[in-house]
């Protein structure tokens, strides 16, 4: 809720305080940023234009599937021959020059309905937020030199020259915010700059009037400054982007008319949001009944097959049985481990003895004097298993004797 005060100063065209007026009740409405964001998002959808791809896009060719039996996919293929296009796949969204998946249609649901009470709550919240300097500054407006917020001006509706309007805004301290908008002008990113919206800039003050005698033409050419009618206030202008705290300059007649337009405003559900303070207050504690004590409490039933304590209540001897079962299980595991270790140990000893004997035999063979003589080499190397051929005879020089009958008579 905005910081409600009974009176607001009225400033003349010279920038001096010229009177006071009562603050309208709409400024005491609850500030709901969630409602404002929701309604703003829905309202911004109501100015969209329908768009869609062409109904014939991707189907502007004669294509038919070749069917099965030709070792190719059954996607439709372009007919004809003599060109690279013939035989190419067509129509599918995975194909070159094919249609997109789920082509867009113009008969989509572009607009969105908004509940009347939600719209009213968002509007009153946006108006109330314009009277909170912290929210106005948090939104980015430069209002350090502004004498008061909300800012009410009298005698400004008769201005018809932009020069006069700029002079008034300078006297009211709004020139810093206007300069901020001027410095923020830059090219729009994307294709929007080719669609008659080439530049973007920040939003500046919003001037709210009741009737115009030319002030709308005097203000419309000032960068960032916008004008609105109090009878047709729009949430898109009061909270651009769904962000509360627009810097608003009210004319005196528009400010006075707020009470007639917003007669019934939303109220806070709780006047004091500190719930613990309310509950612990003396008035509430004297009215509430005392705390009950000593009542029987329901105990949840526990499964004795899962819960140890419940089983011991039913069968105290279960602990002894369970301990014996656990000890027997541990003994079985220990015996099994011992047998496995013993078995592995015997096998390891036998393998170690076998390897040692083989190593000794090989060492004896290598270090023997007979090892270098081919005649005695066959004594060290056993014949291959399954070989029934007799050993070959050797000559006195160690060469193998020729096969067949001897050449010596």
Helices and strands as residue ranges (DSSP letters): E 7-11, E 17-22, G 25-28, H 33-44, G 45-47, E 63-64, E 77-78, H 116-129, H 133-138, E 151-153, H 162-171, H 175-183, E 186-187, G 191-194, E 199-200, E 206-209, H 215-219, E 226-229, G 230-232, H 235-238, G 240-242, E 248-251, H 252-256, H 258-261, H 275-279, H 282-287, H 308-314, H 318-367, G 369-372, H 374-380
